[in-house]
Amino acid sequence: METTGRHSTDRTGVLDEALERLHSSGPERLGRLGRLTNHAPMAVEALATRGEGRTVHRWLDAYAPKLEEFPAGVAPVTGEDWREALGDPRRAADWIGHFGRELAERPWRDVLAEWWPRLLPGMYGGSTHPVIRVGHAVRTLLADGDDHTAPRLTELAHGLGYWAARHRPVTGVTPRPGADGATASAALDAVPRIAGQEGSFPDRLGRVGELPVWAASVTGPDAAYERLTELVRAATHRYATHGHGEETMLVHAATAPNAVLRTLPALPRDLWAPSLHAAWTASAAVTAMYAPAEAVVPAPPGSRTPEEVFERALAHGDEHVIKLTDTALDFPDELSLAAALRAVELSEPLRP
């Protein structure tokens, strides 16, 4: 295991083995509430990156019964018809195949730079999971330097393909003034809750009528990076006080913008500011859809270290708990660790 900054890149082959297992599965599965996202690729990447490679296959064995076979294709996506195929979930296999071919022929950064601005306006489909999956894949590729294995490039193809198939823009949202110069925390506090917090993610998303304008004046890449970092930290902290509104879906208010933040170093700098604005819309929309009316006082993590908090998340096993804790460890202050422990407390553990 080699260390890269705050993260590690797995050289044991365990992550590649897990990804190869998963690439015969589809990006979604049928759950009690309808179509749900296959979270396993994101979770195993987080485990391997955080130095828990020895646990990857054990965790995957417990999650595997939930998975479905890879879906059948309809027709290849081409340069002429890709716009018509965008946002069609029936074309998931076609899109994954398209990006597999693209990544076999060109450097992955070039493919990402071409498609990121095309996909960014629709990052709200699939409950933001497609961009999160891309963020996990890109983190691994960046940590690898120029030494990329086939399973890791294939994982990027799966993430981008899932995003293209579930592409959904946010429309009809009225900008709400008053928060543009505020902190990210204050801006999230200013997000109005939708009326009647019920229904699926797409149903609720369609009822988001207005969102505060925040960081709209940011156009430079360095300022965009700083503000996006601030947003991820604030959204993570907010889970500690508001996660009880919906313990699973509110995770995405932090993990979706963090996926964008993790991807920025792989993108041309002129894409950083648009990425910030799209990430804010995602975080604010999730907040509007699921935040409770009242906050609670968070319980401090006490003397637990970040490593001990991650061990708690791993023992719990829920994929959203693992992913939120992975984000919290990017900003391992007291309130971030409290947020991770709050997710452990609120969520149902993974059961084989």
Secondary structure, 3 states (H helix, E strand, C coil): CEEECCEEECCCCHHHHHHHHHCCECCEEEECCEEEECCHHHHHHHHHHCCCHHHHHHHHHHHHHHCCECCCCCCCCCCCCHHHHCCCHHHHHHHHHHHHHHHHHCCHHHHHHHHHHHHHHHECHHHHHHHHHHHHHHHHHHHHCCCCCHHHHHHHHHHHHHHHHCCECCCCCEEECCCCCCCHHHHHHCCCCCCCCCCCHHHHHCCCCEEECCCCCCCCHHHHHHHHHHHHHHHHHHHHHHHHHCCCHHHHHHHHHHHHHHHHHHCCHHHHHHHHHHHHHHHHHHHHHHCCCCCCCCCCCCCCCHHHHHHHHHHHCCHHHHHHHHHHCCCCCHHHHHHHHHHHHHCCCCCC
